[in-house]
């Protein structure tokens, strides 16, 4: 900044312009005057100097700073001018003479006058210039809010200390300490207080001040910060301490006080999620609240929030505490109900969970005074206990006591219960037994306390259809009859006495096969079928006397004669004599071989024929034929009639033998073996079985070979499970011993007699008997199905006869029956039989 001073050469103070104009006119007048005619010489006048300007640069100085002073002056007379400077304060650095000098301000501030004098040697003129000398103001000191003050109102008043040299102040407000972003700025503040409005809540602000005057501005003050207020922070919970235990049922809950909070809200719940509310209150002005009505042994959760005019804080971190306890209440017994009966020997004793209980004691006794304890258990943590190994139909007493750390409840009311009978264990048949007789004897465990038993048998495991249901059985076994062959059955037993009935036992199953035909795919049973029976039973007698050519047999004569005798049975009997008929054919009244026709009637027709009826019926059942009993009766009677035809031959006349065979023993055998007890006796006690041979037709001459209707009987000795008395019969009779191995196979050996020929005793009545020779038989079977046999005789059609049945020898996947015979005439015959063919094939050398 420059300051210029114009000096007028006249003593009239005018402005600079005015002075120049006046000077211009004076010069014109002088010029015009000089143009006049020359006059007398005039003494020249002295023109004083003229100061054009005085400049101080700068004209405002800080203490001890230097300013350049410049004076511009002229003289119309062109006189040499001298310029001199002077001041009351300060000093001139390089002297005070000259048009330009340097002046250094004094060390004190104020306004300093500097005088400049210009002289042309005659006249001296002067002017003064005033320079302001001072200093930059110091930085202000911040006062309020003090540094790091919290909870400042959103309209804040910022105050700082006054600085004496300052003419004004600058204020900056920012949300960062580097003031990179200015939130508020104001300069020219003349006071020491500034109001700042519309601040953000819960925000830290930084502020600073600097002072300012005409000499400059101070540095920024120290930076202060403050945090604006907002909704309160969350309180912290003081009492009870988190996870405290044994707290009173009426506790006082205490939390921290917040300066900016106007009120508080408390929430108490029994769930950690505060799903339910036990206590809730808002607008609380103090920081504690007593709550009531809490429960023993309970866990509670509580939290607090704070509010002011700006809003409400988040909930505090939840606190948890547990209340004090007390001794539990006596338990209430639930199951079994008092005086219950038929309680299982392993049962659950259940009681209601006692409030406040931690554990239980259970006592079970045989008396109501609990002196004879059978169970005394402490420390039970659940409300039930399983009691086992209780006695049958016995009364027990039980009670429960509840405990916790505060004491015990005392015993509950006692209850009693009476156990049921144990169900029996099932013995025979064993579970999943196979090949069980259709008339089995089932047996079970004897229960000491039981008076009787109930037995149920069903063909389904759910017993929806009970086919045998009997109660009041006094023993521990029961014979069953009439079960269906080849069927699986299920059975169970319960026990009973005067107190109650046991539950049903476990369920066992067994698989019924049959008495005689078991369906084995090995041995002679593999060949058993209606044709097998017709060839062996019907043509049984052709093996006696070597009459095997059945294709040229006199069937017409024989059938006609048999029909004649059967259609009018009384005439032949009258001719024969009723007594002779009875003692020879019907009743075993004679031991004379000539009069013992009753023997084959009983063995082969009554017993053997009856057994074949039962076995053939089982065969038809096994292969699911309808009406198996009728088909069996038809098959059996057919083979009996063929047998009578074959035995009759060319005979024509009266014959009582077919009458006794057909009407008495054949029909009687069928009727006899409809009885379950008869079938069970012959099947299980005597092990009666069909051990017939393998009938085969000769490819050479069409003769029927290796046929023969034979039976075996095995009677087990009482003193052994392996040794049996053995009898093999048909057209022979062999007796001996049989040994049964553990795998079910058996080896049997016997000696006896075999029929060598058929002897006619009376041509008129066709009365016959058999010629007998010695016989040795060796047999090997499995489960009474013949696998191999060897028969050795003398003077018979087959002196040596070997039969190997299917199942003993295997060729790949095929197991054929193989047989061979050597006859007394030196002929060798052999053959093959297969289970899938109705008869075998034979080859004879002759």
Secondary structure, 3 states (H helix, E strand, C coil): CCCCCCCCCCCCCCCHHHHHHHHHHHHHHHHHHHCCCCCCCCCCCCCCEEEEEEEEECCEEECCCEEEEEEEEEECCCCCCEEEEEECCCEECCCCECCEEEEECCCCCEEEEEEEEEECCCCEEEEEEEEEEECCCCCCCEEECCCCEEEECCCEEEEECCCCCCCEEEEEEECCCCCCCEEEEEEEECCCEEEECCCCCCCEEEEEEEEEECCEECCCCCCEEEEECCCCCCCCEEECCCCEEEECCCCEEEECCCCCCCEEEEEEECCCCCCCCCEEEEEECCCEEECCCCCCCCEEEEEEEEEECCEECCCCCCEEEEECCCCCCCCEEEECCCCEEEECCCEEEEEECCCCCCEEEEEEECCCCCCCEEEEEEEECCCEEEECCCCCCCEEEEEEEEEECCEECCCCCCEEEEECCCCCCEEECCCCEEEECCCCEEEECCCCCCCEEEEEEECCCCCCCEEEEEEEECCCEEECCCCCCCEEEEEEEEEECCCCECCCCCCEEEEECCCCCCCCCCHHHHCCCHHHHHHHHHCHHHHCCCCCCCCCCCHHHHHHHHHHHHHCHHHHHHHHCHHHHHHHHHCCCCCCHHHCCHHHHHHHHHHHHHHHHHHHHHHHHHCCCCCHHHHHHHHHHHHHHHHHHHHHCCCCCCCCHHHHHHHHHHHHHHHHCCCHHHHHHHHHHCCCEECCCCCEEECCCCCEECCCCCEEEEEECCCCCCEEEEEEECCEEEEEEEEECCCCEEEEEEEEEEEEEEEEEECCCCEEEEEEEEEEEEEEEECCEEEEEEEEECCCCEEEEEEECCCCCCECCECCEEEEEEECCCCEEEEEECCCCCCEEEEECC
